[in-house]
Amino acid sequence: MAEEAEWVTCPYERSHRVPALRIQRHLVKCEERYPPLAICPYNATHRMPHAQLAAHVQACPTRAALTAKGCEKPARAAAALTTPHPTLKRDYMAKNDPDDEQWD
């Protein structure tokens, strides 16, 4: 007998009830049609009005779980932006190839 899925309510439209495993996909669709909501930095499925964000962050259950594991803040990307360099044919072709044509 299969377990019954946990259902959650969409933060954009209270009449939308979605299985918890599909809420991320549903949020992507709803956020296009409704006014923007603030997104919790600890769990992207937590959406609320901007005025409630600070209070939510202090009481967020995901934050509590991360803090218990030793993570103080959510991970942020720290990589520097770089400009890609094109790979030119002359860089990888043999210099003495008689059939070689240089187009770059």
N, CA, C and O atoms as a GROMACS GRO file, in nm:
protein
  416
    1MET      N    1   0.084  -0.117   0.000
    1MET     CA    2   0.000   0.000   0.000
    1MET      C    3   0.089   0.125   0.000
    1MET      O    4   0.174   0.139   0.088
    2ALA      N    5   0.071   0.214  -0.096
    2ALA     CA    6   0.154   0.333  -0.109
    2ALA      C    7   0.118   0.436  -0.002
    2ALA      O    8   0.003   0.449   0.037
    3GLU      N    9   0.220   0.508   0.044
    3GLU     CA   10   0.197   0.613   0.143
    3GLU      C   11   0.125   0.730   0.077
    3GLU      O   12   0.149   0.761  -0.040
    4GLU      N   13   0.037   0.793   0.153
    4GLU     CA   14  -0.033   0.910   0.102
    4GLU      C   15   0.063   1.028   0.105
    4GLU      O   16   0.130   1.052   0.206
    5ALA      N   17   0.071   1.102  -0.006
    5ALA     CA   18   0.163   1.214  -0.016
    5ALA      C   19   0.120   1.328   0.077
    5ALA      O   20   0.001   1.349   0.099
    6GLU      N   21   0.217   1.399   0.131
    6GLU     CA   22   0.189   1.517   0.212
    6GLU      C   23   0.149   1.630   0.118
    6GLU      O   24   0.216   1.653   0.017
    7TRP      N   25   0.043   1.701   0.150
    7TRP     CA   26  -0.008   1.809   0.067
    7TRP      C   27   0.027   1.942   0.132
    7TRP      O   28   0.022   1.956   0.254
    8VAL      N   29   0.063   2.040   0.050
    8VAL     CA   30   0.092   2.175   0.098
    8VAL      C   31   0.008   2.276   0.020
    8VAL      O   32  -0.040   2.247  -0.090
    9THR      N   33  -0.011   2.392   0.079
    9THR     CA   34  -0.089   2.498   0.016
    9THR      C   35   0.004   2.595  -0.054
    9THR      O   36   0.107   2.634   0.000
   10CYS      N   37  -0.032   2.633  -0.174
   10CYS     CA   38   0.046   2.730  -0.252
   10CYS      C   39   0.041   2.866  -0.183
   10CYS      O   40  -0.067   2.911  -0.146
   11PRO      N   41   0.155   2.933  -0.166
   11PRO     CA   42   0.154   3.065  -0.102
   11PRO      C   43   0.096   3.175  -0.192
   11PRO      O   44   0.058   3.281  -0.142
   12TYR      N   45   0.089   3.152  -0.321
   12TYR     CA   46   0.035   3.251  -0.413
   12TYR      C   47  -0.118   3.246  -0.420
   12TYR      O   48  -0.184   3.350  -0.425
   13GLU      N   49  -0.173   3.126  -0.419
   13GLU     CA   50  -0.318   3.106  -0.430
   13GLU      C   51  -0.358   2.998  -0.331
   13GLU      O   52  -0.326   2.881  -0.350
   14ARG      N   53  -0.429   3.038  -0.226
   14ARG     CA   54  -0.464   2.946  -0.116
   14ARG      C   55  -0.551   2.830  -0.161
   14ARG      O   56  -0.557   2.728  -0.091
   15SER      N   57  -0.620   2.841  -0.273
   15SER     CA   58  -0.704   2.730  -0.320
   15SER      C   59  -0.623   2.621  -0.389
   15SER      O   60  -0.677   2.514  -0.417
   16HIS      N   61  -0.494   2.646  -0.416
   16HIS     CA   62  -0.407   2.546  -0.479
   16HIS      C   63  -0.348   2.455  -0.372
   16HIS      O   64  -0.273   2.500  -0.286
   17ARG      N   65  -0.383   2.326  -0.377
   17ARG     CA   66  -0.325   2.225  -0.287
   17ARG      C   67  -0.240   2.133  -0.374
   17ARG      O   68  -0.289   2.079  -0.473
   18VAL      N   69  -0.114   2.116  -0.338
   18VAL     CA   70  -0.018   2.045  -0.421
   18VAL      C   71   0.057   1.943  -0.335
   18VAL      O   72   0.085   1.971  -0.219
   19PRO      N   73   0.091   1.826  -0.390
   19PRO     CA   74   0.177   1.733  -0.316
   19PRO      C   75   0.312   1.800  -0.286
   19PRO      O   76   0.366   1.872  -0.370
   20ALA      N   77   0.365   1.777  -0.169
   20ALA     CA   78   0.489   1.842  -0.127
   20ALA      C   79   0.604   1.818  -0.224
   20ALA      O   80   0.690   1.904  -0.242
   21LEU      N   81   0.605   1.702  -0.287
   21LEU     CA   82   0.713   1.672  -0.381
   21LEU      C   83   0.703   1.752  -0.511
   21LEU      O   84   0.801   1.758  -0.586
   22ARG      N   85   0.588   1.814  -0.538
   22ARG     CA   86   0.570   1.890  -0.662
   22ARG      C   87   0.560   2.040  -0.639
   22ARG      O   88   0.534   2.115  -0.734
   23ILE      N   89   0.579   2.086  -0.517
   23ILE     CA   90   0.558   2.228  -0.486
   23ILE      C   91   0.656   2.318  -0.560
   23ILE      O   92   0.618   2.428  -0.600
   24GLN      N   93   0.780   2.277  -0.580
   24GLN     CA   94   0.876   2.362  -0.649
   24GLN      C   95   0.832   2.390  -0.792
   24GLN      O   96   0.838   2.504  -0.838
   25ARG      N   97   0.789   2.288  -0.862
   25ARG     CA   98   0.742   2.306  -0.999
   25ARG      C   99   0.618   2.395  -1.002
   25ARG      O  100   0.604   2.481  -1.089
   26HIS      N  101   0.529   2.374  -0.906
   26HIS     CA  102   0.408   2.455  -0.900
   26HIS      C  103   0.441   2.602  -0.873
   26HIS      O  104   0.380   2.690  -0.933
   27LEU      N  105   0.536   2.629  -0.784
   27LEU     CA  106   0.573   2.767  -0.753
   27LEU      C  107   0.627   2.841  -0.874
   27LEU      O  108   0.600   2.960  -0.891
   28VAL      N  109   0.702   2.773  -0.958
   28VAL     CA  110   0.755   2.835  -1.079
   28VAL      C  111   0.641   2.881  -1.168
   28VAL      O  112   0.648   2.990  -1.227
   29LYS      N  113   0.537   2.801  -1.179
   29LYS     CA  114   0.422   2.838  -1.262
   29LYS      C  115   0.343   2.953  -1.200
   29LYS      O  116   0.304   3.047  -1.270
   30CYS      N  117   0.319   2.946  -1.070
   30CYS     CA  118   0.238   3.049  -1.003
   30CYS      C  119   0.309   3.183  -0.993
   30CYS      O  120   0.244   3.287  -1.000
   31GLU      N  121   0.442   3.183  -0.976
   31GLU     CA  122   0.510   3.311  -0.959
   31GLU      C  123   0.505   3.396  -1.085
   31GLU      O  124   0.527   3.517  -1.078
   32GLU      N  125   0.478   3.335  -1.199
   32GLU     CA  126   0.464   3.411  -1.323
   32GLU      C  127   0.331   3.484  -1.329
   32GLU      O  128   0.320   3.587  -1.396
   33ARG      N  129   0.229   3.433  -1.261
   33ARG     CA  130   0.094   3.487  -1.270
   33ARG      C  131   0.052   3.576  -1.154
   33ARG      O  132  -0.050   3.645  -1.164
   34TYR      N  133   0.127   3.576  -1.045
   34TYR     CA  134   0.087   3.648  -0.925
   34TYR      C  135   0.194   3.749  -0.886
   34TYR      O  136   0.308   3.739  -0.932
   35PRO      N  137   0.159   3.848  -0.801
   35PRO     CA  138   0.260   3.946  -0.756
   35PRO      C  139   0.375   3.875  -0.684
   35PRO      O  140   0.355   3.770  -0.622
   36PRO      N  141   0.495   3.932  -0.692
   36PRO     CA  142   0.612   3.865  -0.631
   36PRO      C  143   0.602   3.856  -0.479
   36PRO      O  144   0.550   3.946  -0.412
   37LEU      N  145   0.652   3.748  -0.428
   37LEU     CA  146   0.662   3.726  -0.284
   37LEU      C  147   0.809   3.714  -0.246
   37LEU      O  148   0.893   3.682  -0.330
   38ALA      N  149   0.840   3.740  -0.121
   38ALA     CA  150   0.977   3.724  -0.072
   38ALA      C  151   1.007   3.575  -0.060
   38ALA      O  152   0.919   3.495  -0.029
   39ILE      N  153   1.133   3.538  -0.086
   39ILE     CA  154   1.175   3.398  -0.082
   39ILE      C  155   1.271   3.380   0.034
   39ILE      O  156   1.368   3.455   0.049
   40CYS      N  157   1.244   3.281   0.116
   40CYS     CA  158   1.329   3.250   0.231
   40CYS      C  159   1.469   3.210   0.184
   40CYS      O  160   1.481   3.131   0.091
   41PRO      N  161   1.575   3.264   0.246
   41PRO     CA  162   1.711   3.228   0.204
   41PRO      C  163   1.751   3.086   0.244
   41PRO      O  164   1.853   3.036   0.198
   42TYR      N  165   1.672   3.020   0.328
   42TYR     CA  166   1.704   2.885   0.374
   42TYR      C  167   1.625   2.777   0.301
   42TYR      O  168   1.669   2.662   0.296
   43ASN      N  169   1.510   2.813   0.243
   43ASN     CA  170   1.427   2.715   0.172
   43ASN      C  171   1.345   2.790   0.068
   43ASN      O  172   1.256   2.867   0.104
   44ALA      N  173   1.374   2.768  -0.059
   44ALA     CA  174   1.309   2.843  -0.167
   44ALA      C  175   1.160   2.815  -0.180
   44ALA      O  176   1.090   2.889  -0.249
   45THR      N  177   1.110   2.710  -0.116
   45THR     CA  178   0.967   2.684  -0.122
   45THR      C  179   0.891   2.766  -0.017
   45THR      O  180   0.768   2.767  -0.018
   46HIS      N  181   0.962   2.833   0.072
   46HIS     CA  182   0.898   2.921   0.170
   46HIS      C  183   0.881   3.058   0.105
   46HIS      O  184   0.980   3.129   0.085
   47ARG      N  185   0.758   3.096   0.072
   47ARG     CA  186   0.728   3.225   0.011
   47ARG      C  187   0.631   3.300   0.101
   47ARG      O  188   0.538   3.240   0.156
   48MET      N  189   0.652   3.432   0.115
   48MET     CA  190   0.565   3.513   0.200
   48MET      C  191   0.575   3.658   0.156
   48MET      O  192   0.666   3.694   0.082
   49PRO      N  193   0.481   3.744   0.202
   49PRO     CA  194   0.493   3.888   0.172
   49PRO      C  195   0.625   3.943   0.228
   49PRO      O  196   0.676   3.894   0.329
   50HIS      N  197   0.679   4.044   0.162
   50HIS     CA  198   0.808   4.100   0.202
   50HIS      C  199   0.809   4.146   0.347
   50HIS      O  200   0.912   4.137   0.414
   51ALA      N  201   0.698   4.196   0.396
   51ALA     CA  202   0.691   4.245   0.535
   51ALA      C  203   0.709   4.133   0.636
   51ALA      O  204   0.749   4.160   0.750
   52GLN      N  205   0.681   4.010   0.600
   52GLN     CA  206   0.690   3.897   0.692
   52GLN      C  207   0.823   3.821   0.684
   52GLN      O  208   0.846   3.729   0.762
   53LEU      N  209   0.909   3.859   0.592
   53LEU     CA  210   1.033   3.783   0.570
   53LEU      C  211   1.124   3.780   0.692
   53LEU      O  212   1.173   3.674   0.730
   54ALA      N  213   1.146   3.894   0.756
   54ALA     CA  214   1.239   3.899   0.870
   54ALA      C  215   1.191   3.808   0.983
   54ALA      O  216   1.270   3.736   1.042
   55ALA      N  217   1.062   3.812   1.012
   55ALA     CA  218   1.008   3.726   1.117
   55ALA      C  219   1.018   3.579   1.079
   55ALA      O  220   1.046   3.494   1.163
   56HIS      N  221   0.994   3.550   0.951
   56HIS     CA  222   1.003   3.410   0.906
   56HIS      C  223   1.146   3.358   0.919
   56HIS      O  224   1.167   3.246   0.966
   57VAL      N  225   1.244   3.438   0.877
   57VAL     CA  226   1.384   3.392   0.882
   57VAL      C  227   1.423   3.355   1.024
   57VAL      O  228   1.497   3.259   1.044
   58GLN      N  229   1.376   3.429   1.122
   58GLN     CA  230   1.409   3.398   1.262
   58GLN      C  231   1.345   3.268   1.308
   58GLN      O  232   1.402   3.198   1.392
   59ALA      N  233   1.227   3.234   1.254
   59ALA     CA  234   1.154   3.115   1.298
   59ALA      C  235   1.154   3.001   1.196
   59ALA      O  236   1.084   2.902   1.215
   60CYS      N  237   1.230   3.014   1.089
   60CYS     CA  238   1.228   2.915   0.980
   60CYS      C  239   1.273   2.777   1.031
   60CYS      O  240   1.381   2.766   1.090
   61PRO      N  241   1.194   2.672   1.010
   61PRO     CA  242   1.234   2.538   1.054
   61PRO      C  243   1.357   2.486   0.980
   61PRO      O  244   1.435   2.410   1.036
   62THR      N  245   1.375   2.526   0.855
   62THR     CA  246   1.493   2.483   0.779
   62THR      C  247   1.618   2.547   0.838
   62THR      O  248   1.722   2.483   0.847
   63ARG      N  249   1.608   2.673   0.879
   63ARG     CA  250   1.722   2.740   0.942
   63ARG      C  251   1.760   2.669   1.071
   63ARG      O  252   1.878   2.650   1.099
   64ALA      N  253   1.660   2.630   1.148
   64ALA     CA  254   1.688   2.560   1.273
   64ALA      C  255   1.759   2.428   1.247
   64ALA      O  256   1.851   2.391   1.320
   65ALA      N  257   1.718   2.357   1.143
   65ALA     CA  258   1.783   2.230   1.109
   65ALA      C  259   1.926   2.252   1.063
   65ALA      O  260   2.015   2.175   1.098
   66LEU      N  261   1.950   2.358   0.984
   66LEU     CA  262   2.085   2.387   0.937
   66LEU      C  263   2.176   2.432   1.051
   66LEU      O  264   2.292   2.394   1.057
   67THR      N  265   2.122   2.512   1.141
   67THR     CA  266   2.200   2.558   1.255
   67THR      C  267   2.240   2.441   1.344
   67THR      O  268   2.350   2.438   1.398
   68ALA      N  269   2.149   2.344   1.359
   68ALA     CA  270   2.180   2.226   1.440
   68ALA      C  271   2.292   2.143   1.378
   68ALA      O  272   2.366   2.075   1.449
   69LYS      N  273   2.304   2.149   1.245
   69LYS     CA  274   2.409   2.074   1.175
   69LYS      C  275   2.540   2.152   1.168
   69LYS      O  276   2.641   2.099   1.123
   70GLY      N  277   2.540   2.278   1.213
   70GLY     CA  278   2.662   2.357   1.213
   70GLY      C  279   2.670   2.460   1.103
   70GLY      O  280   2.771   2.529   1.092
   71CYS      N  281   2.568   2.473   1.021
   71CYS     CA  282   2.567   2.574   0.915
   71CYS      C  283   2.500   2.699   0.969
   71CYS      O  284   2.384   2.693   1.011
   72GLU      N  285   2.568   2.810   0.968
   72GLU     CA  286   2.510   2.935   1.017
   72GLU      C  287   2.429   3.006   0.909
   72GLU      O  288   2.320   3.057   0.938
   73LYS      N  289   2.479   3.009   0.788
   73LYS     CA  290   2.413   3.080   0.679
   73LYS      C  291   2.403   2.988   0.558
   73LYS      O  292   2.480   2.893   0.547
   74PRO      N  293   2.308   3.016   0.467
   74PRO     CA  294   2.302   2.935   0.346
   74PRO      C  295   2.427   2.959   0.260
   74PRO      O  296   2.484   3.068   0.261
   75ALA      N  297   2.466   2.858   0.188
   75ALA     CA  298   2.585   2.869   0.103
   75ALA      C  299   2.561   2.970  -0.009
   75ALA      O  300   2.452   2.975  -0.067
   76ARG      N  301   2.660   3.048  -0.038
   76ARG     CA  302   2.653   3.147  -0.146
   76ARG      C  303   2.761   3.113  -0.249
   76ARG      O  304   2.866   3.057  -0.215
   77ALA      N  305   2.734   3.147  -0.371
   77ALA     CA  306   2.833   3.125  -0.476
   77ALA      C  307   2.947   3.224  -0.456
   77ALA      O  308   2.924   3.343  -0.436
   78ALA      N  309   3.070   3.174  -0.461
   78ALA     CA  310   3.185   3.260  -0.436
   78ALA      C  311   3.281   3.263  -0.554
   78ALA      O  312   3.392   3.315  -0.541
   79ALA      N  313   3.241   3.210  -0.667
   79ALA     CA  314   3.330   3.205  -0.782
   79ALA      C  315   3.337   3.341  -0.850
   79ALA      O  316   3.238   3.415  -0.856
   80ALA      N  317   3.453   3.374  -0.902
   80ALA     CA  318   3.470   3.498  -0.975
   80ALA      C  319   3.424   3.478  -1.120
   80ALA      O  320   3.437   3.369  -1.176
   81LEU      N  321   3.373   3.583  -1.177
   81LEU     CA  322   3.331   3.575  -1.316
   81LEU      C  323   3.453   3.585  -1.406
   81LEU      O  324   3.542   3.667  -1.383
   82THR      N  325   3.457   3.502  -1.507
   82THR     CA  326   3.569   3.505  -1.601
   82THR      C  327   3.515   3.513  -1.743
   82THR      O  328   3.402   3.474  -1.770
   83THR      N  329   3.597   3.565  -1.832
   83THR     CA  330   3.560   3.574  -1.973
   83THR      C  331   3.613   3.450  -2.043
   83THR      O  332   3.732   3.420  -2.032
   84PRO      N  333   3.528   3.377  -2.115
   84PRO     CA  334   3.577   3.259  -2.185
   84PRO      C  335   3.667   3.298  -2.301
   84PRO      O  336   3.645   3.399  -2.368
   85HIS      N  337   3.768   3.218  -2.324
   85HIS     CA  338   3.860   3.240  -2.434
   85HIS      C  339   3.831   3.137  -2.543
   85HIS      O  340   3.821   3.018  -2.514
   86PRO      N  341   3.818   3.181  -2.669
   86PRO     CA  342   3.788   3.086  -2.776
   86PRO      C  343   3.907   2.993  -2.802
   86PRO      O  344   4.022   3.032  -2.789
   87THR      N  345   3.876   2.870  -2.840
   87THR     CA  346   3.979   2.775  -2.879
   87THR      C  347   3.996   2.788  -3.030
   87THR      O  348   3.903   2.760  -3.106
   88LEU      N  349   4.113   2.829  -3.073
   88LEU     CA  350   4.139   2.849  -3.215
   88LEU      C  351   4.199   2.723  -3.275
   88LEU      O  352   4.269   2.647  -3.208
   89LYS      N  353   4.170   2.702  -3.403
   89LYS     CA  354   4.218   2.583  -3.472
   89LYS      C  355   4.371   2.576  -3.470
   89LYS      O  356   4.428   2.468  -3.458
   90ARG      N  357   4.435   2.689  -3.482
   90ARG     CA  358   4.582   2.689  -3.484
   90ARG      C  359   4.642   2.644  -3.352
   90ARG      O  360   4.760   2.609  -3.346
   91ASP      N  361   4.563   2.644  -3.245
   91ASP     CA  362   4.612   2.602  -3.115
   91ASP      C  363   4.621   2.450  -3.101
   91ASP      O  364   4.698   2.400  -3.019
   92TYR      N  365   4.542   2.376  -3.180
   92TYR     CA  366   4.542   2.230  -3.163
   92TYR      C  367   4.576   2.152  -3.290
   92TYR      O  368   4.591   2.030  -3.284
   93MET      N  369   4.589   2.218  -3.403
   93MET     CA  370   4.625   2.148  -3.528
   93MET      C  371   4.776   2.148  -3.547
   93MET      O  372   4.847   2.239  -3.502
   94ALA      N  373   4.824   2.046  -3.615
   94ALA     CA  374   4.968   2.036  -3.645
   94ALA      C  375   5.008   2.149  -3.740
   94ALA      O  376   4.931   2.185  -3.830
   95LYS      N  377   5.125   2.203  -3.720
   95LYS     CA  378   5.171   2.317  -3.801
   95LYS      C  379   5.212   2.275  -3.942
   95LYS      O  380   5.206   2.357  -4.034
   96ASN      N  381   5.252   2.149  -3.962
   96ASN     CA  382   5.300   2.105  -4.092
   96ASN      C  383   5.198   2.021  -4.169
   96ASN      O  384   5.237   1.943  -4.256
   97ASP      N  385   5.070   2.032  -4.141
   97ASP     CA  386   4.965   1.957  -4.210
   97ASP      C  387   4.941   2.020  -4.347
   97ASP      O  388   4.900   2.136  -4.353
   98PRO      N  389   4.964   1.948  -4.459
   98PRO     CA  390   4.947   2.006  -4.593
   98PRO      C  391   4.801   2.036  -4.626
   98PRO      O  392   4.774   2.124  -4.709
   99ASP      N  393   4.707   1.968  -4.565
   99ASP     CA  394   4.567   1.992  -4.593
   99ASP      C  395   4.504   2.095  -4.499
   99ASP      O  396   4.383   2.116  -4.502
  100ASP      N  397   4.584   2.156  -4.419
  100ASP     CA  398   4.534   2.249  -4.320
  100ASP      C  399   4.499   2.384  -4.383
  100ASP      O  400   4.575   2.437  -4.464
  101GLU      N  401   4.385   2.436  -4.346
  101GLU     CA  402   4.345   2.570  -4.388
  101GLU      C  403   4.320   2.651  -4.262
  101GLU      O  404   4.249   2.607  -4.172
  102GLN      N  405   4.379   2.768  -4.256
  102GLN     CA  406   4.360   2.853  -4.140
  102GLN      C  407   4.247   2.953  -4.167
  102GLN      O  408   4.260   3.041  -4.253
  103TRP      N  409   4.138   2.937  -4.095
  103TRP     CA  410   4.023   3.026  -4.110
  103TRP      C  411   4.007   3.121  -3.992
  103TRP      O  412   3.922   3.210  -3.996
  104ASP      N  413   4.086   3.104  -3.890
  104ASP     CA  414   4.071   3.194  -3.777
  104ASP      C  415   4.199   3.262  -3.738
  104ASP      O  416   4.200   3.341  -3.643
   0.00000   0.00000   0.00000
